[in-house]
Amino acid sequence: MVPKESEVLVKMIKVSKVYRSAGIIFPILKEIDLVVSKGEFLIIMGASGSGKTTLLNLIGCLDRSGVSGTYYFRGKNVNQLNDNQLSHLRNREFGFIFQSFNLLPRFSAWRNVELPLVYQQIQPSERKAIVNQMLDQVGLTGKGHRRPAELSGGEQQRVAIARALAAQPSLLLADEPTGNLDSKTGFEIMNIMKELHKRGMTIIMVTHDQKLATYADRTIYIKDGQILKES
C-alpha cells in the first residue's frame, strides 16, 4: 500500500554515494529508493560493509559528500538546504542513538541528556523538567548524577536514548543500539524501542541481528550498497 504524501516522512529517489581515494571511485550506495511513513518502525539489515550505516547517516543529514539523487524530508528537498539549515534540521527533527553510546565522559547522565536542549536555547526550568521526565522514561530515576563510567553498558545506552528523545524529534535513528550489549540488556533496550514505537515514534534502526527484525513493521535488506528485498 502506497502511503499518502502527507504521511511520508522520508523519501529517497535514486540516492547514491561514492567515496573517492587517490583518483579511484568506490561506490558505497547505488540508486536507493526508500519511503518511510510517519509512525513506522523500519529496520535496515545487512552485513558489515553493506552500506546500511551510510544510508542511516544520509537520512540523518550527517553526510552529504559524494551523494547524488534526491532526498525529501517532510516534503522538503534536503539537497537544497545550506549547512545552517541542515544543522537546524538535525537538531530539531532527528534523535541519534549510536552503538558506542557517544556520551561525554566528564558530564553526568543528567547533563548529557540536557545538552541538546541547551543548543535549542530552552529555558533552564523547562530543561530540568524534560530531562527528569526522559530519565524516568528510560528507567534511570535517581541515577542522573552518575557519570558514564559509573553506569553499566545498558544504562549508558538508556542515557543515550533519553538524550535522543529530549528534543522531541520526529525521527529516531539508531545504529546498532544493542551491538555492544549482552543479550539480556539488548532485549531490555529493544523493549524500550518497542514502547516508543507504540507511542507513535518513527524509528529507523540499523542492525545485522536477524532476531531484531521481529520488532519492526518492515525490514529492508542491503547488500553491496543496494536494497535486495524487504519484508
N, C-alpha and C positions, 0 to 999 in steps of 0.2 A: 504493500500500500504506500503510495507516494504522499508524503506529508504536505500540508498546505505551506505556502511560503511564510505565513505568519508564525508557523510552528517550528520553522527551521532556525537553528542557532548557528551551525557551521555548515558551510557549503564550499567544497573544493572542486575545481574543474581543471582537469589535466595538469595537476601540480607536479612538477619535477624538481629535483635538486641535484646539482653536481658539485663535486669537490675537485679543485684544481691544484696540482702539485707538480712543480718542475715541468710545466708545459703539458702535463698529461691530465686529461679529464676523466674523473671517476664518477659514474652515475650512482647516486645514493637512493633516490626515489624516481619512479618512472610513471608519469602521467596518472597520478592518483585522482580518482573521482570519489568523493565522500560527502555524504549528507548526514548530519546529526541533528535530531529533533530535540526540542526543549523537554526536559524531564527524562531523557533516555540515559541508560547505563550501557555504555559501549566499551567492550574490551578489544584492544589491539594485541594480537598474539603473533609471536614469531620467535625464531631462534636469535641468538646474539648475532649482530651484524646484518639483520634482515631489513633494517630501516625503520623499525617501529618507534624507537625513541626519537629519531629525526623527525618523523611525522608528528609526534606529540609536540616537539619543540616548535614546529611550524604552526601548529594550531594555536599554541600559546604565545605566538609572536616573539619567540626567543631567538629566532634565526631567520634571516632573510637573504643572506648571501648565496649566490648561485641558484636562486629559486626562479622558476618560471611557472606559468599557469595563473589561475585566478582563485583568490580566496575571499569569500564573503563571511563576515561575522555579523549577525543580526541584520543582514541585508546590506551591510556597508562593505564596500570594496577595500579590503585591508591593504592591497597593493598600492593604493593611492595615498596612504597615510604617511606623514613625516615622522621623524623619530620621537618628537614630543607627543604626537597623537598616539603613537604605538605604546609609549610609556604609560600614558593615561589609560589606554585600553587594558594593558596588562594589570595595572594597579586596581582598576575598577571592576573588571569583568572576570578575571581569572584567579583561581586559587591553585597553588602548586604544591604537590607532595612528592618528595624525592626518596629514592631508595636509601640514600645516606643521611637522611633527615635534614641536613643543611641548617642546623641550629647554630646560633652564635654562642660559643662555649663560655664566654665571660659573663653572659647575661643569664638571669634566671628564666625559668619557663614562662613566668608571667610577662617578663619584659620581651621575650621572643615573640609571644603572641601579640603584644601591644604594638610592635614596630610598624606593621602595615597601617595601623590606624594613625600613628604619628605622621607617616608620609601623606595620609589623606587629610591631615590637619583637623582631625576630630578632637573636640574638647576633652580635657582630662577626665572630667566626671563621667562623660559618656563612654570614654575608653575603658575606664575602670569597670563599668557595668558590663560592657561587651566582653572584655577579657575574662571576667569571672564566670560569665554565662558560658563561654566557649570551653573553658577548662572543666566546668561542671558537666557539660555535654559529652566530653570525651572521657569522663571518669577520673579526672585528676583534681578533684576538690581537695584543698588543703596542701597541694604539692607545688603550687605556683612559685614558692620561694626557692625551690631547688634548681641548681644549675644542671645542664645536660649530663655532666659526668656523674651526677648523683642519682640519675634515673636509669632504669633498665632500657633496653632497646625498644621494647614495646611502648614504654612510657614516653620515650623521646619521639616515637612516631605519632603518638597521640598529641603531643605538643605541636608537632608539625601540622597535623590535621586541624587542630584548634587555630593555629596561625593562618592556615589557608582559608578557614571559614570566617575569620574575624571581620574581614572586609565585605562579607556577604556577596561573594562572587556569583556570577551567572553560571559559570562552568568550573568544575573541579577537575584538574589534570593530575593524574597520579602515575608516576613512573616506577614500576616495580615496588610498590609500597610495602610488600611483605618480603622482599628479596633478602634482607639482612636479618630476618626474624625466624625463630623456630616455628614449627608448625602450629603449636597451640596459640602462641602470640599472634601469628599471622591470621589464624582463624578469628581471633578477637578483633583484629583490625578490620578484617573483611566484614564482620558483623556491624561495625560502626559505619562502614561504607554502605552497607545494605540499608541501614536505618536512615542514613542521609538521603539515599535514593527514594525511600518510601515517603520522605517528607517533601519530595519534589526536586531535589538537587540533580542537575545534569552532570554526569560523570563520564570521563573518558580515561581509561586505565590501560597502561601497557604492562604486559606480563609474558612470561614464557611458560607459566604453570597452567597446564590444561585443566586442572581441578577447579581453578577460579572462574572458568567460563560459566559455571552454573549460577553465578551471582548476577550475570549480565542479562539485559534484554536482547543484546545482539553481540556477536563476536566476529571480527574480521581477521583473516589470517594473511600475514605478509611474508613474502619470501623474495629475496633479491630485489627489494625495493618496489615490488608490485603486490597488489591485492590479489590473492589467489582465489579466495572464496569467502563467503560469510555464512553464519548460521545463527 
